[in-house]
């Protein structure tokens, strides 16, 4: 009797722990869904991110609930708790399957936006480098810097011209390094969204489908 009572208390604790993890997911999704704005890309991506990040805990919670049900009723295949696990798992599996194309669409939009910004920066650097190769433009720049007092006094015109070219080239190299850093950050962010978001959503959808089948059968 003592063993049975201890087993019953253990299964009850496990069940409530599992349900708590599921409720946490529902609360997180509810907080995200309240300012409903499905037409905005940022809202869709936030919803997908929240779903994917919290779904593993819900998966663990449903596994605990299923385990507690089997501990309480080892010989019964269909119990209310197991049907509850089946229903929630199926809903989450469908939600994660829907999240996959939404995540892919968002990845493309964000990648295109980042590429446009980088292309604009590249074109600006190319235009500035072309200006560096234009003697007339450099002479005008030297004259402007002399008028504003940004060039040191003294020195020949050739020295001033060389100084301006050196400073201009240094700034261009710094801008190109910043563009390269932005490209690496873009690639890192793209891979993170692709594998950490879209890939995870697909894997979790399969996991919830298997859990729904395991609970129903």
VENVEN-V513610 format. One record per pair of residues at least 24 apart in sequence whose ideal C-beta (glycine too) atoms are under 7 Angstrom apart, sorted by the first residue. I is the first residue (numbers start at 0). J is the second residue. D is the distance in whole Angstrom. If there is no record, write none. Layout:
# VENVEN-V513610
{{I J D} {I J D}}
This chain:
# VENVEN-V513610
{{6 70 6} {10 67 4} {10 70 4} {10 71 5} {13 63 5} {13 66 6} {13 67 4} {14 64 5} {14 67 4} {16 63 6} {17 60 4} {17 61 6} {17 63 3} {17 64 4} {17 67 7} {18 60 7} {18 64 6} {19 60 7} {20 56 5} {20 57 6} {20 59 6} {20 60 3} {21 57 5} {21 60 4} {21 61 6} {21 87 6} {23 53 7} {23 56 6} {24 53 5} {24 54 7} {24 56 6} {24 57 4} {27 53 5} {40 105 6} {40 108 6} {43 101 5} {43 105 6} {44 105 4} {47 98 5} {47 101 6} {47 102 5} {47 196 7} {47 200 7} {48 196 7} {50 94 6} {50 95 7} {50 98 6} {51 98 7} {51 196 6} {51 199 5} {51 200 5} {51 203 7} {54 91 6} {54 95 7} {54 203 5} {55 203 7} {57 91 6} {58 203 7} {58 206 6} {58 207 6} {58 210 7} {61 87 6} {61 88 6} {61 210 6} {62 210 7} {65 214 5} {81 214 5} {84 214 4} {85 211 5} {85 214 4} {85 215 5} {88 207 5} {88 210 4} {88 211 4} {88 214 6} {89 211 5} {91 207 5} {92 204 5} {92 207 4} {92 208 5} {92 211 6} {95 200 5} {95 203 5} {95 204 4} {95 207 7} {96 204 5} {98 200 5} {99 197 6} {99 200 5} {99 201 5} {102 196 5} {102 197 4} {102 200 6} {103 197 6} {106 189 7} {106 192 5} {106 193 6} {106 197 7} {110 189 6} {113 185 5} {117 178 6} {117 181 6} {117 182 6} {120 178 5} {121 178 6} {124 171 6} {124 174 5} {124 175 6} {124 178 7} {127 171 6} {128 171 6} {131 164 7} {131 167 5} {131 168 7} {137 163 6} {137 164 6}}
